[in-house]
């Protein structure tokens, strides 16, 4: 049985959405997985309480109608993107989440008789961060679009909800679709529970990688096992990763980590997220935030 069988992909109208679709398809093709693409549309009934006092019923009704029209237009644009992408890449589109009879079997045959990824599209109504986190609890991996700006990193409720409330790993796609994922896998290790969760979640990737490295640094290490302990642990799984030491760049550990991954030729990074609190990282900066903002290759983060 493939360890990654279901990939959740929340899709909005972000400029990096198509690159995220391409990234998710690469993963889906590798693991013969199903891509469950979901667009979350806001519940416009929540507009009325936010309108405040002093507005007539007619004005509130007009606001709700305008919000509904905008939401439908956005949903149509996202669906058009999905249809264009799946047609261009010849991805079989199947029924969205439903009964067991609709589930996609492992190694499902596609139109040309080979096996590969399948995809579905659905629209749900509600609060994006709540619904995405709930859906991610029954996904092996969630792929999200790359935050376009630093402000989006701090304000992306959906991204942080998946990290903190789903119990599942999340892949942050790069701004451009990569040519390959998982041939050269870099593990960022600092001895924390979060990095240990990352190692376990990365096992499906490590098993099929051509090369694996462990990125470590005294500037990054926290209380817990050192990289030597990780190497011994991975040896029990018949893995012999290359240890790579790195140092902070301009006092920025995240910059040093990404530079080491690039220099080694990694096409995927696995790491723990927010071993310091999210609030501290948002205010003072931190490794997780730097990687979220600046990574130009796929990153799988775990909590």
C-alpha positions as CSV (number, residue, x, y, z in Angstrom):
1,X,0.0,0.0,0.0
2,X,1.3,3.4,-0.9
3,X,1.9,5.6,2.2
4,X,0.5,8.7,0.5
5,X,-2.9,8.0,-1.0
6,X,-4.8,11.2,-0.5
7,X,-3.6,14.8,-1.0
8,X,-5.7,17.7,0.1
9,X,-5.3,20.9,-1.9
10,X,-7.2,24.0,-0.8
11,X,-7.4,26.2,-4.0
12,X,-8.1,29.9,-4.1
13,X,-7.3,32.6,-6.6
14,X,-3.7,33.2,-5.5
15,X,-1.2,34.0,-8.2
16,X,0.8,30.9,-7.1
17,X,-2.2,28.6,-7.2
18,X,-1.3,27.0,-10.6
19,X,2.3,26.2,-9.4
20,X,0.8,24.6,-6.3
21,X,-1.5,22.4,-8.5
22,X,1.6,21.4,-10.5
23,X,3.5,20.6,-7.3
24,X,0.6,18.5,-6.0
25,X,0.3,16.6,-9.3
26,X,4.0,15.7,-9.1
27,X,3.4,14.2,-5.7
28,X,0.2,12.5,-6.7
29,X,1.9,11.0,-9.8
30,X,4.8,9.6,-7.7
31,X,2.5,8.0,-5.1
32,X,-0.5,7.2,-7.4
33,X,-2.5,9.3,-5.1
34,X,-5.8,11.2,-5.3
35,X,-5.8,15.0,-5.3
36,X,-8.8,16.3,-3.4
37,X,-9.0,20.0,-4.5
38,X,-11.3,22.1,-2.4
39,X,-12.4,25.7,-2.8
40,X,-13.8,27.3,0.4
41,X,-16.4,29.9,-0.2
42,X,-17.2,32.3,2.6
43,X,-20.6,32.1,4.3
44,X,-22.2,35.4,3.4
45,X,-24.7,35.1,6.2
46,X,-21.7,36.3,8.4
47,X,-21.7,39.6,6.6
48,X,-24.8,40.9,8.4
49,X,-23.3,40.8,12.0
50,X,-20.2,42.5,10.7
51,X,-22.1,45.3,9.0
52,X,-22.6,47.0,12.3
53,X,-25.4,49.2,13.5
54,X,-26.8,52.1,11.5
55,X,-27.5,50.2,8.3
56,X,-30.9,49.6,7.0
57,X,-32.2,46.1,6.2
58,X,-32.0,47.0,2.5
59,X,-28.4,48.1,2.8
60,X,-27.4,44.8,4.5
61,X,-29.3,42.8,1.9
62,X,-27.5,44.7,-0.8
63,X,-24.1,43.9,0.9
64,X,-25.0,40.3,1.1
65,X,-26.0,40.1,-2.5
66,X,-22.8,41.8,-3.6
67,X,-20.7,39.4,-1.5
68,X,-22.6,36.4,-2.9
69,X,-22.0,37.6,-6.4
70,X,-18.3,38.1,-5.8
71,X,-18.0,34.7,-4.1
72,X,-19.7,32.9,-7.0
73,X,-17.4,34.7,-9.5
74,X,-14.3,33.7,-7.5
75,X,-15.5,30.1,-7.3
76,X,-16.1,30.0,-11.1
77,X,-12.6,31.3,-11.7
78,X,-11.1,28.7,-9.4
79,X,-13.1,25.9,-11.1
80,X,-12.0,27.1,-14.5
81,X,-8.4,27.0,-13.4
82,X,-8.9,23.4,-12.1
83,X,-10.6,22.3,-15.3
84,X,-7.9,23.9,-17.5
85,X,-5.1,22.4,-15.5
86,X,-6.5,18.8,-15.4
87,X,-7.3,19.0,-19.1
88,X,-3.9,20.2,-20.0
89,X,-2.1,17.5,-17.9
90,X,-4.7,14.8,-18.7
91,X,-5.5,14.1,-15.1
92,X,-8.6,12.0,-14.7
93,X,-11.3,13.8,-12.7
94,X,-13.5,11.7,-10.5
95,X,-16.3,12.3,-8.1
96,X,-15.4,14.4,-5.0
97,X,-15.5,13.1,-1.5
98,X,-18.4,10.7,-0.9
99,X,-19.2,7.1,-0.4
100,X,-16.7,4.2,-0.4
101,X,-18.0,3.2,-3.8
102,X,-16.6,6.5,-5.1
103,X,-13.2,6.1,-3.5
104,X,-10.3,5.8,-5.8
105,X,-8.5,2.4,-5.6
106,X,-4.7,2.2,-5.2
107,X,-3.0,2.2,-8.6
108,X,-6.3,3.2,-10.4
109,X,-5.9,2.8,-14.2
110,X,-6.2,6.1,-16.1
111,X,-7.3,6.6,-19.7
112,X,-4.2,5.4,-21.5
113,X,-3.9,2.3,-19.4
114,X,-1.2,3.5,-17.1
115,X,-1.5,4.4,-13.4
116,X,-1.1,7.8,-11.8
117,X,-2.9,10.6,-10.0
118,X,-6.6,11.3,-10.1
119,X,-8.3,14.5,-9.0
120,X,-11.6,15.8,-7.7
121,X,-13.0,19.3,-7.2
122,X,-15.4,20.4,-4.5
123,X,-16.8,23.7,-3.0
124,X,-17.5,24.0,0.7
125,X,-19.0,27.0,2.5
126,X,-17.7,28.3,5.8
127,X,-14.5,29.6,7.4
128,X,-11.5,28.5,5.4
129,X,-9.1,27.9,8.2
130,X,-11.6,25.8,10.1
131,X,-12.7,23.7,7.2
132,X,-9.3,23.1,5.7
133,X,-7.9,22.0,9.0
134,X,-10.8,19.5,9.5
135,X,-10.4,18.1,6.0
136,X,-6.7,17.8,6.4
137,X,-7.2,15.4,9.4
138,X,-8.2,12.7,6.8
139,X,-5.5,13.5,4.3
140,X,-2.0,12.1,4.1
141,X,-0.6,15.4,3.0
142,X,-1.9,18.9,2.4
143,X,-0.4,21.0,-0.3
144,X,-0.8,24.8,0.0
145,X,0.2,27.7,-2.3
146,X,3.4,29.6,-1.5
147,X,2.6,32.8,0.4
148,X,3.3,35.7,-2.0
149,X,4.5,38.1,0.7
150,X,5.7,38.2,4.3
151,X,2.3,39.6,5.3
152,X,0.6,36.6,3.8
153,X,2.8,34.3,5.9
154,X,1.6,35.9,9.2
155,X,-2.0,36.3,8.1
156,X,-2.5,32.9,6.4
157,X,-5.0,31.3,8.8
158,X,-5.5,28.3,6.6
159,X,-1.8,27.4,6.5
160,X,-1.4,27.7,10.3
161,X,-4.6,25.9,11.0
162,X,-3.3,22.9,9.0
163,X,0.0,23.0,10.9
164,X,-1.5,23.4,14.4
165,X,-5.0,21.7,14.2
166,X,-4.9,18.9,11.6
167,X,-2.2,16.5,12.9
168,X,-1.0,16.0,9.3
169,X,2.0,17.4,7.4
170,X,1.7,20.3,5.0
171,X,3.7,20.9,1.9
172,X,4.3,24.5,1.0
173,X,4.6,24.6,-2.8
174,X,7.2,26.9,-4.4
175,X,6.1,29.9,-6.6
176,X,7.0,27.9,-9.7
177,X,6.3,24.2,-10.4
178,X,9.5,22.2,-9.8
179,X,10.8,19.8,-12.3
180,X,11.1,17.0,-9.7
181,X,10.3,16.3,-6.1
182,X,11.9,13.8,-3.7
183,X,15.0,12.7,-5.6
184,X,17.3,14.5,-3.2
185,X,15.6,15.0,0.2
186,X,17.1,17.2,3.0
187,X,16.0,16.7,6.6
188,X,16.4,19.8,8.9
189,X,17.1,18.4,12.3
190,X,17.2,20.3,15.6
191,X,16.3,17.6,18.2
192,X,12.7,18.9,18.9
193,X,9.5,16.9,18.9
194,X,8.5,18.8,15.8
195,X,11.6,17.7,13.9
196,X,11.0,14.1,15.1
197,X,7.4,14.3,13.7
198,X,8.9,15.6,10.4
199,X,11.2,12.6,10.1
200,X,8.4,10.1,10.6
201,X,6.2,12.0,8.1
202,X,9.1,12.0,5.6
203,X,9.6,8.3,5.6
204,X,7.6,7.7,2.4
205,X,9.9,10.1,0.7
206,X,13.2,8.8,2.2
207,X,12.4,5.2,1.0
208,X,12.4,6.2,-2.6
209,X,15.0,9.0,-2.6
210,X,18.2,8.9,-4.6
211,X,20.0,10.8,-1.9
212,X,19.2,12.0,1.7
213,X,21.0,14.6,3.8
214,X,20.6,15.8,7.4
215,X,21.1,19.5,7.8
216,X,22.3,20.4,11.3
217,X,23.8,23.4,13.1
218,X,24.7,24.4,16.6
219,X,22.7,27.6,15.9
220,X,19.6,25.5,15.1
221,X,19.9,22.7,17.7
222,X,17.5,22.7,20.6
223,X,17.4,20.4,23.7
224,X,17.1,16.9,22.4
225,X,18.9,14.3,20.4
226,X,21.6,15.6,18.1
227,X,22.0,14.7,14.4
228,X,24.2,11.7,15.4
229,X,21.3,10.1,17.1
230,X,19.1,10.7,14.0
231,X,21.8,9.1,11.8
232,X,21.8,6.0,14.1
233,X,18.0,5.9,14.0
234,X,17.8,6.1,10.2
235,X,20.4,3.4,9.9
236,X,17.9,1.0,11.5
237,X,15.7,1.8,8.6
238,X,18.5,1.1,6.1
239,X,19.0,4.7,5.3
240,X,22.5,6.3,5.2
241,X,21.9,10.1,4.9
242,X,24.8,12.5,4.4
243,X,25.2,14.9,7.4
244,X,25.7,18.5,6.4
245,X,26.7,21.2,8.8
246,X,25.5,24.7,8.2
247,X,25.8,28.1,9.9
248,X,23.6,31.1,10.1
249,X,23.9,33.7,7.4
250,X,23.9,37.3,8.6
251,X,22.7,35.9,12.0
252,X,19.7,34.3,10.2
253,X,19.5,30.5,10.8
254,X,16.7,30.1,8.2
255,X,18.9,31.7,5.5
256,X,21.8,29.3,6.4
257,X,19.5,26.3,6.3
258,X,18.1,27.2,2.9
259,X,21.5,27.9,1.5
260,X,22.8,24.5,2.6
261,X,19.8,22.8,1.0
262,X,20.4,24.6,-2.3
263,X,24.2,24.0,-2.2
264,X,23.5,20.2,-1.7
265,X,21.0,20.2,-4.6
266,X,17.9,19.3,-2.6
267,X,14.6,19.3,-4.3
268,X,12.6,18.8,-1.1
269,X,13.1,19.8,2.5
270,X,11.4,18.2,5.5
271,X,11.4,20.1,8.8
272,X,9.5,20.7,12.0
273,X,7.5,23.9,12.3
274,X,7.5,26.5,15.1
275,X,9.6,24.8,17.8
276,X,9.4,28.3,19.3
277,X,5.9,29.7,19.6
278,X,4.2,31.1,16.5
279,X,3.7,34.5,18.2
280,X,7.4,34.8,19.0
281,X,8.3,33.9,15.5
282,X,5.8,36.4,14.0
283,X,7.2,39.2,16.1
284,X,10.9,38.4,16.2
285,X,11.3,36.2,13.1
286,X,12.5,32.7,13.2
287,X,13.5,29.7,11.1
288,X,10.0,28.6,10.2
289,X,8.9,32.1,9.1
290,X,12.1,32.6,7.0
291,X,11.6,29.3,5.2
292,X,7.9,30.0,4.6
293,X,8.8,33.4,3.0
294,X,11.9,32.5,1.1
295,X,12.0,28.8,0.1
296,X,12.2,28.3,-3.6
297,X,11.7,24.5,-3.4
298,X,8.9,22.4,-1.8
299,X,9.0,22.2,2.0
300,X,7.1,19.6,4.1
301,X,6.4,21.0,7.6
302,X,5.2,19.0,10.5
303,X,4.1,19.7,14.1
